[in-house]
Amino acid sequence: MVQENLTQVEANIAAACKRAGRSRDEVTLIAVTKTKPVEMLQEAYDWGSRNFGENKVQEIMDKYDKLPSDIQWHMIGHLQRNKVKYIVDKVCLIHSVDSYRLAEEINIQAKKRGVVVPILIEVNIADEQSKFGVRPEETMQLVREISSLDGVSIRGLMCIAPYVVDSEENRPFFRKIKALSIDIEKENIDNVSMDILSMGMTGDYEVAIEEGATMVRVGTGIFGERNYNK
Ligand SMILES: *Cc1c(COP(=O)(O)O)cnc(C)c1O
């Protein structure tokens, strides 16, 4: 099943890139593997996937040693400061930084290990109460503050768009965060680039690509529905 799904998702990504006049290699597919067993991750790996996304520190730690070392792990979920130390040298990108205090802790842990950790700023693009992320109008200020920490490097923005039935409803949000990333880029802030825009999930990744996503995070569309009560 994983292979068929991956082939389908890959075809959809290629088609969306084509519609948008973009090259296929501008978009990285992150296979979101949360709750899924390592056997399924291995299957995706064997079919060519190298970018995996998890939202829990414990799950990254459990899976990390059981799978090939050339996998790029992405932390895409809410991150508690006291857990930063466990993953800072395991992940290639932390997508979910939404406070100075969290960035500060990543900075401390990065310096201990002599590395610079690439991060994205998570924006609560639709101002939803239930969601993490900085408010759009406060994003520029947060980026400026975090840019002073030299153990982290801001590489772009991330958002989780609202859950909708018709993905077209999210197009305005994707446009809005893209515009925000352009505004930030124009400021030419030291230690900040806006090369990455992480947006789009199973329900809306094609629209997200049309609106400029450079990373899409697809779980259900590759691995099937998640079962949280195992
Ligand atoms: C679970 C998750 C996804 C994947 O969601 P699907 O709808 O299953 O594709 C993407 N991004 C984040 C942050 C997630 O937590």
The ligand as an SDF file (V2000), in Angstrom:
LIG
                    3D

 15 15  0  0  0  0  0  0  0  0999 V2000
    0.1820   14.8440   11.2950 C   0  0  0  0  0  0  0  0  0  0  0  0
    0.7820   16.0400   10.6550 C   0  0  0  0  0  0  0  0  0  0  0  0
    0.8490   16.1610    9.2600 C   0  0  0  0  0  0  0  0  0  0  0  0
    0.3110   15.1350    8.2940 C   0  0  0  0  0  0  0  0  0  0  0  0
   -1.0900   15.1390    8.2760 O   0  0  0  0  0  0  0  0  0  0  0  0
   -1.9060   14.3000    7.2090 P   0  0  0  0  0  0  0  0  0  0  0  0
   -3.2060   15.0060    7.1230 O   0  0  0  0  0  0  0  0  0  0  0  0
   -2.0120   12.9150    7.7410 O   0  0  0  0  0  0  0  0  0  0  0  0
   -1.1580   14.3430    5.9330 O   0  0  0  0  0  0  0  0  0  0  0  0
    1.4660   17.3010    8.7420 C   0  0  0  0  0  0  0  0  0  0  0  0
    1.9700   18.2560    9.5470 N   0  0  0  0  0  0  0  0  0  0  0  0
    1.9110   18.1720   10.8840 C   0  0  0  0  0  0  0  0  0  0  0  0
    2.5010   19.2600   11.7150 C   0  0  0  0  0  0  0  0  0  0  0  0
    1.3190   17.0700   11.4890 C   0  0  0  0  0  0  0  0  0  0  0  0
    1.2740   16.9930   12.8360 O   0  0  0  0  0  0  0  0  0  0  0  0
  1  2  1  0
  2  3  1  0
  2 14  2  0
  3  4  1  0
  3 10  2  0
  4  5  1  0
  5  6  1  0
  6  7  2  0
  6  8  1  0
  6  9  1  0
 10 11  1  0
 11 12  2  0
 12 13  1  0
 12 14  1  0
 14 15  1  0
M  END
$$$$
